[in-house]
Amino acid sequence: MRLHDIAFASIQRRKTRFAFVLGVIGLGVATIVALTALARTMQRDVGDELDRFGANILITPKSDVYDLSYGALTLGGLSVTDRELTRRDAEAVLTIHHRRNIRLVSPKLIGVATVGDARVVLVGTAVAQEPGLKPWWRITGAVPGSEDEALVGSEVAATLGVVPGAQLTIGSESLHVAGVLAATGSIDDRAIFSDLTVAERVLDRQGAISLIEVSALCRGCPIEDIVMQISAAIPHARVAPVRQAVAAREKAVGQLTRFSYAVAALLIVASALVVATTAMASVAERTQEIGILRAVGFRRSQVAAVILMETMLVTALGGLAGWAAGVAAARTLGPRLVHTASVIAVEPRLALAAIACAVLVGVAGGAYPAARAAAMDPSAALRQF
């Protein structure tokens, strides 16, 4: 009789006991798989949020702020900029080592301009690429595609009474209103977005740049390294990552991941103890059977292999069932519990890892009972007939 036939026969004779072990292993693996799948999905969601957030690195000129006072009277702060940014600085961003992680570079010139009797914020930039930096924008009309077109914020449009298709005169420049930006609750509502060269002429600041927004592909990108490399390429600028929008989400994902590891460790230990207890009870019941096997010539290693086969087979089945249940639970409960935006993926690697982990639990839990069975004295076992 082959060893696996003996193991199968033993499982069939003790269906209830081994079904209990299978259920415990399945429940433990399902919990681990569900938590792991949710953590990975949340990590992907964070990456998507970072990508959708748009500009996540802000480059501004370095400046020193001096407090001014006269006697006991404080007059406020005076900001002194050593050197303004230029278009060459924007081009320097694309020379860094991690330039492949840079999606968009948007230099901006910002100043105050007059339109009729109203004073507005004029933002000179490559307007056509702004929706890529700010995907939350909602535009009525069209995105400007030429130098003589502009995008108008909601408050400016209401103040001036302009709609898409209207004409605006800013300084000596006549601009066609291609679109009106819906309210955002930010300074964008009080701004007019024009081509950078138009803003240079209106503000009389040829070649100057107020700030540079950089959109890095941040799903797994080394954002801190990118910041350091840009700082080295533009030493006279202050480079800062803009991560506040997803910082809380990242912290939550990190906490969930650590919690998943802690729960996994506890479940693995508990499952191994259940397997060991069940296998020890099985060995105690089969003293005579083991004695017969030893008497007919089975070696100690073969007896131990039978016990391990039983535990490994049951735990492997439990691992497979647990993986399926864990993925189903994550897909069902994920959107409700942690509001995941992505669909929980069915990852073959996670299935293999779940089965492998379950088998290792079977080996760990069955090792001592197998050793006890192998060390059993056949003559003492046979005397129990």
Number of C-alpha atoms within 10 A of each C-alpha: 5 8 14 15 11 16 18 14 12 17 19 12 10 11 12 11 15 22 14 15 25 25 18 22 32 28 21 24 30 26 23 24 28 25 24 22 25 32 24 17 21 26 21 17 21 21 19 16 16 22 20 18 21 24 25 22 21 18 24 17 22 17 16 11 11 11 10 12 11 7 6 6 8 10 10 11 12 12 12 12 13 11 11 17 23 19 14 13 21 22 12 13 25 18 13 18 12 18 15 12 19 17 17 19 20 20 25 26 25 22 17 14 19 14 14 11 7 10 13 18 19 26 26 25 23 20 23 16 15 18 14 18 21 14 12 13 15 14 19 15 15 17 20 22 14 14 15 15 24 30 28 30 25 22 21 22 22 14 10 14 9 17 17 18 15 12 15 18 12 19 14 9 13 14 19 20 26 23 24 27 24 18 16 13 10 9 11 21 20 20 25 27 26 27 23 24 17 25 26 20 14 20 19 10 13 15 15 19 24 17 22 25 21 24 23 26 22 21 17 10 15 13 19 12 12 22 21 14 19 27 18 14 16 19 13 18 24 16 24 16 16 17 15 9 12 15 13 11 16 17 11 16 21 15 13 18 20 13 15 21 15 12 15 19 13 13 19 21 14 17 26 24 17 20 30 24 17 20 27 20 13 19 19 14 11 15 20 19 14 23 23 16 16 21 15 9 9 15 13 18 13 17 23 21 21 22 28 25 21 22 31 24 19 24 33 23 18 27 32 22 21 30 28 19 19 26 26 17 19 25 20 12 15 24 15 10 10 13 12 21 14 15 13 21 14 14 11 9 9 16 19 14 16 26 23 17 17 31 24 18 27 29 22 21 27 29 20 18 24 27 17 16 26 23 13 18 14 19 13 12 18 16 9 9 7
